[in-house]
């Protein structure tokens, strides 16, 4: 899984899984074009791995298209940017709908669209991985919009795989379980909260961001050259039982 001479655009690259992806792809030789809202995160990432960075608020559709134009033609796209608003069905606000669906779903579809247009103009080929979630497969309380955005992205990815396949562009998803990013580790540090969820995992643990990044690198590589339209759970067996 070496990517020397390849370029990869990564949204949400400043933190969490996106940052782990940036480091994993750079370690494998790729040039990383990192998109994130927080300039300081981009600066620290660039100090670690080099590459190009673009600060953008992905909730802004026009700004997202502009950022993709600045990024230019790349070989791969990883859509990692995502947020959640923990509100129940009764409490979900219009602002919550707009933020979660705007970043998790609309922005991902825009980046896929712009990536695909550039790849076709360049002669085709390439691969996309969209990061979804087990929340798109199971009904977790207070995840109304988040679940809708992730399930929607998986459905859209199947359409993308169908429409982009003739151009030799592959599109797959990974659906992680709880992943121990800095924020998640804090949120799930209490045993009373973590253990009921943990026991539903046959491997009896949550995922590390680097483990999700390794799975994504595999899907982008030639080792997965016959895989498209798939959803790979990176979930320690959660969805299997």
N, C-alpha and C positions, 0 to 999 in steps of 0.2 A: 504494500500500500504506500508507494512512493509517488509524490506529486510534484517532483522537480519540474520547473518550467510552467506550472499551471497557476492559474489565478482563481481565487475563491472569494466570493462576496458573502459576508456573514452579518446578518442583522442581530441586534441584541448582543453584540460582541463584547460589550464592556464588562458584563458580569455573568456569573453563573455558568450555565451550559454553553452559552454562546462564547464566553471567554475561554472555556475549556476547549471548545472546537477550534478557536483561533490558534491556541497554543499547539494543539494536536496537529492541525494542518500545516502550520509553520514548521514544526519539528519534522514533518514528512516532506518538506521542501517547497511547499506552496507559498505563493505570495498572497497575503491576506489583505482584503479590503474590508475594513471593519466599520460597521454602521452602529451608532449608538446615540442616545440622546444626551449623555453626560460627557462633556469634553474632557474632564479630568480622568475618567475611566479610559477614554481613548488614548490620552497622553501616556498613562502608565502602561497600557498594553503595547503601544508603539515602542516604548522604551525596552520592553521585554523581547518583542519579536520583530520589530520593524514593520514594514508594509505601509499601507495607506489607511487613513482614517477619515471618516466623514460624520460630522455631528448632524443629526436629523431627528425631528419629532415625527415618528412614523404615524401618528394619529392624523397628521396633515397629509392628505393624499397628494397634493401638488408638490409638497416638499419631498415626499417619498419618490416621486417620479424624477425630480431634479437630482436627488441623491444617486439614484440608479444611473442617470446620465453621466454624472461625475465619476461614478465607479467604472464606467466603460464596460467593454466586453470581457466576460470572465468565462472560465471553464465550468465552474461549479457555483451553486447558490445554496446556502444553508439559512433557513428562516428559523431563528431562535428567539426573536423578540416576542415578548408576551407579558401580559399583566393579568391580575385577577382582582376582582372587587367582591369581597366576601359578604354578600347580602342574600337574604332569602327571597323566595318568589314574591312575597308580600312587600318586601322593602326595597327591591331593586329600583334604582332611579334612572331617569333618562340619561344623566351624565355617565352612570355606570355602564349602561348599554353602549353608549357611544364610544367610551374609552376602550372597553374590552373587545367589542366586535371590530372597532376601528383599527386597533393595533394587532390583535391576534389573527383576524381573518382578512379584513379588507387590505391592510398593508401587505400581508403575505401574498395575496393574489396579485396586487400591483407589482411587487418585486418579481414574482414568477413571470408575469406578462412582459415586463421590460427585459428581464433576463432572456426569455425565449425569443423576443423580437431581435435582440442583439445576436444571439446564437444563430438564428436562421440566416440573418444577414451575413454572418461570418462563414456560412456553409454548413451549419448544423453541428450536432454532437453536443455533449455536455450532460450534466446531471444536477438534479435538485433534490434536496432533502428538507422536508417540512417537519418541524418538531411539533407533535400533538401531545396527547396525554392519555393515561388510563381514565381520566375524568370524562373523556368522550365516549367511554364504553360502559361506565358504571355511574349510578346516580348518587353523587356525594352532596350532602346538604350544603347550601350556600354557594353552590358552584353553577348556578343557572346559566349565566352568560358565558362563563368560562367553558363549560361543557358544550354549549351550543357552538362556540367559536372553534373548539378543537374537533368536534365531530364534523362541523361544516368544512374545515380545512381538509380532513381526510376525504370527504366526498368530492371536494373540488380537486384534490390531488389525483383521484381516479380519472376525472375528466381531463386534467392536464396530461396525464400519462397517455390517454387515448389520443388526444389531439397533437401532442408533441412527439409521440413515438415515431411517426413517419419521418421526422427530422432527426432521428437518432438522439433525442433528448429524453433521458430517463427521469422519472419523478417518483419518489418514494417518501414514506413517513416513518418516523420513529415515535413510539408512544411510551414515554418513560413513566415509571412510578414516581413516588416522592423521591426527589433527588436532593442530596445534601449539599446544596449551595449554602452560602453563609446565612442568608435569610431563612431558608428552610430548616437548617440545623437548629436555629434558635426557636423557630415555631414548633418543631417536633422534638424538642429536648426533654419535655416532660414525659416520664414513663407512662403515666396514666393516659395520656393522649396517644403516645406512639405505639404502645404494646398492642392494643386491639387491632390496629392497622398492620403492625409488623407480623402478627401471627397468620395473616392472610397471604403472606409471601412464603412459598416453599423454601426459598433460600434464607429466610428469616433475617433479612436486612433490607434497608433501602439502598438506592443507587448512589454512586458517586458521580459527579459531573464528568469526570474523565472516562468513566465506563460508557456513558451515553455518547461522548465524543468519539470514542473508539468505534462504536457501532455505526455512527454516521460516516466516519472515514471509510469503513468497509463498504457501505452502500454507495459511496461516491467512486470507489475504486473499480478497476477492471475485474476484480474478483466477483463483482456483482453485476457484470455486464448483461446478464439475462433477467435482471430483476427490475421491474417497473410496475407502478400501480399497487405496490405492497405497503402494508403497515407492519412494521417490526416492533413488537412490544419489548422494551428494555425494562423489565418489571419484576425480575426475580421469580417469575412464574405466577404473578398475581392474577392475570386474566385466564390462566389455564385451569384454575381450581374454583 
